[in-house]
Amino acid sequence: MEGIQIIWDNVNRRLPVVIRAADNAGNNAGHAAPNQAAPNQAAPNQAAPNQAALNRAAPNQAAPNANANPEVVAPQPAPLPPPTRTYVAPFPIVTNCEFNMANPEAQLDCGQWGGLTWDIVYKSFNTNGNYASGTSAVVFRGMGKKTYRVHFKYDLTQTSAKEMWMRDQNVMIDDEHPYFLCNNTIDSTTRRDDLPKTVAFNLSIEFIEPVEKFEYDYQKWPPGQYWFQYRNDYSVRCDSSALERIHPKYSGFLRNFGRLSKKEAFAFYEFLGVMTHNWYIGTPKYDEVMLNGYKLGFTGQWGSYDKPSSSLDFKARTILPGYQHITNEVSARQETFREGLAIGVCDMFDLKLNANHPMMRTQVEELKPMREHRGQVSFYIEDSVSGPLLMTGVLIQGRNRQHAKLKVTLFRKKESIDIITTYRIIDTHQKTIGVIISILDEEFTAALAAGELSVAIQLHLHGTKNTYIHNHVEEFDTTTPYRMPGPITGYLNCRDGERIAVCKEFLAIHCEQLQMMFYSTDFSDCGGDEINVDEDSDVVLDALDIIWHRSKSVQLKTLRRVLELGGYWLCRRIQIFIEMAIMHSSLVTPTVKVELAHTYDLQVIKYAIRHPELASTYKWEVSAEDKARIALPAANEIDGGIDGRPF
């Protein structure tokens, strides 16, 4: 039997949601008063054990009757009184902030209490038209291994384009979640050129309390309108508009929310943290959280996040669908770069990075237009055993295949320090170029933080029909070893006799096996600058392209070899890339998808086949026999093991 769950939003509208009566069996005793639990019912602010409701409610307002009779519309619940709290000096700690919206670089203000300090980092993203937008990141340091709950208020002093649900917020912070984001959108008051020149807001830290551990337990994230509540385990109030855009079956996901296991629900809340606060960006965990989001069906409409004008950086962007491709096109090599007439762009960027600040380790800039081609460049930091790596990633979005020449020049106080030149074939699938600019020592790390470094980007494009080009140690001498773009600190010796010059520090970050072989001193064949690889150079170069450039058209005939090489190297980046390419490829049949998923533990594919009710854009006709091969999840999957689904 199906019914309608009546929930109320903040403007007194009824929102009907189809539910199944069986889902609420045993939970029809009604809700207790706001501060009193009914017999055999969950405590306030918690759903009953078999209930998972998404409620939209005003701040400080009780949750509506989730089990209302569909034929009886309950009156809107009375709002709860404002919370009362006896402040202990020095709370509340109020910071009055004012930032220049015309300045796109990060701007800081600071506060402190006890051993904790926090920076308020403001970044503006749009100051054109009838509105201005940006984000304020409140970044905490000094937590050590402790966890705190931060109660705060955040008030814009100008007219906001959207209702600001900023009252009575609270977020947990620890060393893995050291910051939270607040979005600012300011309206023009009368005409197009009437936008304020500054954004001003007050951040009031109402109270900070230590807690035992980080939990998704009654957190309130700005701008929170909806409660996501999972049984008695998790509850977070936040904005859900972004989730609706990227899940083609969002209402169906909500109906099945209560059927998720605890591990699946936790994976959803982690994904919610990424979408709301950009948690884990720049870390390996970010990719894993995004993959879990794809498992749960958040697989559509990512195009709005993939525009050159978006604030997503190179690493975060390239986990999105569309950067992984399988082809059976006949390979054709581009021998040399064509000289003469070309389209291109040349620009200089002052670096505004700080390797020691979690919100200043990446910088995103839009490139000038190149006819129909649009581009973006990211500068970011990766940590290596030899010091911070200064990286850049260039994105080019266009319609036609192009032969690209990229020249990256590093300057210190306008004096040229280093030059890297590299070539690549780019098209609609293979549309990025990744370069390691420099390995920074202590002096240059300090110079970067002091704003003394800048980078010039020179990009030239020629039309071509070829599919790949090799880079060499000596740019114009094809008899010298192949080269990946960046400093040369090591070599890979392939079984076909070819050598490839690499930055071993960068490879060691992404490949556990190569990290041990380059740096371990426990074995006689480890600890050097050269490694023998039992694979041909074309396959090795494909694997390196995935690690360096993060977009690639992989040949169907060498797909398994690239995947197996990534497995031997213990390179998670290659496995993620190949799995997403397999998911989106029409060249790989559903039966082969299942076989590859079973053999190589491709968990997104396995999960989508086991749970078609959650799969949105991944719809494969799979036989009963193939389903049986992957029917039981392993303990390391989000629907298996302890706190997984019963099978």
Number of C-alpha atoms within 10 A of each C-alpha: 6 10 16 18 21 23 25 24 16 13 9 12 11 15 14 13 15 15 18 14 16 11 16 17 10 14 20 15 11 12 23 15 10 16 10 11 15 13 10 10 18 18 17 17 18 22 23 22 16 17 22 26 24 22 21 23 23 19 20 14 16 19 26 20 21 22 20 18 14 12 9 8 13 15 10 18 15 12 14 14 9 11 7 6 8 7 10 9 8 12 14 17 15 16 16 12 18 16 19 16 23 16 15 16 20 19 17 17 15 14 16 13 12 7 9 13 14 19 20 24 20 29 23 24 18 16 19 12 13 16 19 24 18 20 18 20 22 21 20 22 18 15 16 10 9 14 21 18 20 17 20 21 18 21 17 17 14 16 14 16 15 11 10 19 20 19 20 17 22 23 23 26 24 19 14 11 18 21 23 22 20 18 17 24 21 22 20 17 14 9 10 12 12 13 20 19 13 15 23 17 17 15 19 17 21 20 19 18 10 13 13 9 14 16 18 19 16 19 21 27 26 25 23 22 24 22 22 23 26 28 20 17 16 21 24 23 24 22 21 19 10 11 16 14 16 19 24 19 19 17 13 16 20 18 17 16 23 20 17 19 19 20 18 23 24 18 21 20 21 21 25 23 20 17 15 21 20 19 22 19 18 19 12 12 12 19 21 18 21 23 22 21 22 27 26 27 24 26 22 17 14 16 11 11 13 20 16 20 17 16 21 20 24 27 21 18 19 21 21 19 20 20 22 26 23 23 17 12 11 8 11 11 12 17 12 14 16 15 7 7 9 13 15 18 15 13 11 14 16 17 20 21 25 20 22 13 13 16 21 17 17 26 22 23 18 16 21 14 14 16 9 9 16 17 21 24 23 20 24 26 22 19 15 16 13 12 16 21 22 24 20 24 21 24 27 24 20 18 10 14 20 22 24 25 19 22 17 21 19 22 20 17 13 12 11 14 13 14 16 16 16 22 24 23 26 28 20 17 17 24 25 26 26 26 23 23 21 21 22 20 13 10 8 16 20 16 16 21 17 13 15 16 24 19 23 17 18 16 23 19 24 19 15 16 13 17 20 16 18 19 23 20 18 12 15 11 10 14 9 16 18 22 22 24 23 24 21 16 13 17 20 20 20 20 13 12 8 14 20 23 23 23 20 23 25 24 21 20 15 19 20 15 16 21 21 16 22 20 16 14 12 10 9 9 13 17 16 14 16 20 18 13 16 12 15 15 20 14 20 20 18 20 24 19 19 23 22 21 24 25 24 27 24 23 18 17 11 14 17 15 17 25 22 15 19 24 17 13 21 17 23 17 19 25 21 20 23 23 22 23 23 24 24 16 17 11 12 16 15 21 16 13 21 23 16 19 21 16 9 15 17 21 22 21 25 23 23 22 24 18 14 14 14 25 24 22 17 16 12 16 9 14 11 9 10 17 15 10 13 20 16 17 18 14 12 11 18 24 24 18 16 13 14 20 17 10 9
